[in-house]
Amino acid sequence: MSRINQKIAQKYSELGENPETYLEGLLHSKPINYWDYIEVETLLSLQRPRTNFKDEEIFIMYHQMTELLLKMLLHEIKQLVETDSFSEEIWLDRINRMNRYVSMLITSFDIMKDGMDYEDYNRFRTALAPASGFQSAQFRYIEIYCTRLENLVKQEEKKHLPGSPSIEDYFENIYWKEAGINKKTGNKTLTMLQFEEKYLDSLITIAKKVQGQSLEEKFLRLKKPTEALQKKFLKFDKLYNIEWPLVHLNTAQHYLDKKGENKAATGGSEWKKYLHPKFQQRKFFPSLWTKEDSLEEEKIKI
């Protein structure tokens, strides 16, 4: 028996299975091809526009690409969070991957800003309400995996927290809740109600699972992280929480306020305010921010 056959036999024997069954199955298996492995036909069938405007399909595909990049980012974060120990070399490799994915999110926004007809976009977007990028659950999962919940509560809102806040208390005061409130009525918007109905329980479940084990907390427990690693994590924080929101804001301004019209977002939020980093006040690794970094952030105009 060849060495490969011995290893195959050992693999399935250790699983309590008959190796001959699996080897015989290989005789009947079809060779894999690109289109089946990547599910190309399924992937290309997932765009279902709600209007006849051609650029709506670009809009859908762009957001599908964004969700795939978020999944890639989450894949790396979860490995760091769910594994007890890594060498610094592996931490550097993972954070480099994370920064690469966020950089792709930032540079790809040109597709949104310059890749759709201005008039067509402002017509077909009215058919999308109350859907909103606000409803991206993966975006929220990344926040929860990355940092302590207290870092997702704006400074002025922390006064509403009890002395020993529960996870539910944090979620009642989390920064993005304000964007889902109708300022005239004080009620939650339909965008928020839909999102909470579908995802709030899973967000709370993940927060309880990650409590004490967020990426920030794992990083803080590293013994003497090098300056290079600290700089990489600070870069990730700035890319994700400042540069990406600003590119999003600039794109929104291009379509919603290019002519001074100040159009409403499909989700009903005050987008000029909500999309700005100064409003979100999000920092995943606040201990890495120097006074100079914070002053630099303060210079960003609203």
Buried (B, 14 or more C-beta within 10 A) or exposed (E): EEEEEEEBBEEBEEEEEEBEEBEEEEEEEEEEEEEEEEEEEEEEEEEEBEBEBEBBBBBBBBBEBBBEBBEBBBEBBBEBBEEEEBEBEEBBEBBBBBBBBBBBBBEBBEBBBEBBEEEBBBBBBEEBBBBBBBBBBBBBBBBBBBBBBEBBBBEEBEEEBEEEBEBEBBBBBBBBBBBBBBEEEEEBBBBBEBBBEEBBEEBBEBBEEBEEBBBBBBBEEBEEBEEEBBEBBBBBBBBBBBBBBBBBBEBBBBBBEEEEEEBEBBBBBBBBBBBBBEBBBBBBBBEBBEEEBEEEBEEEEE
